[in-house]
């Protein structure tokens, strides 16, 4: 018995925000739809993030949709963290931490470029580029 990876990360948004949030990930970041279900104000979609993992976006009633959740951030591995930061900013999204090269003080050291933005549902998204 073993864990084989992360299947999905889920974010829940208000029904009126659902089209914009799905559009951000699907159209702007070019994630592909794996499956979708539901109707009206209760919909969900799973978008592929590669390596058999998905981002699940769910809409629901406003009473049980948190404005901020326990989720710290979503980290999307990419090949150009600075480029994705620029793309987001050019499309009106806030850059929380501009792209910067860092070396994580791990053993062995991990050289990466990171950039954090605020997504359309208020979620924090990290673009994570291994150098």
Secondary structure by P-SEA (a helix, b strand, c coil): cccccccbbbbbbcccaaaaaaaaaccccccccccccccccbbbbbbbccccbbbbbbbcccccccccccccbbbbbbccaaaaaaaaaaacccccccbbbbbccccccccbbbbbbbccccbbbbbcccc
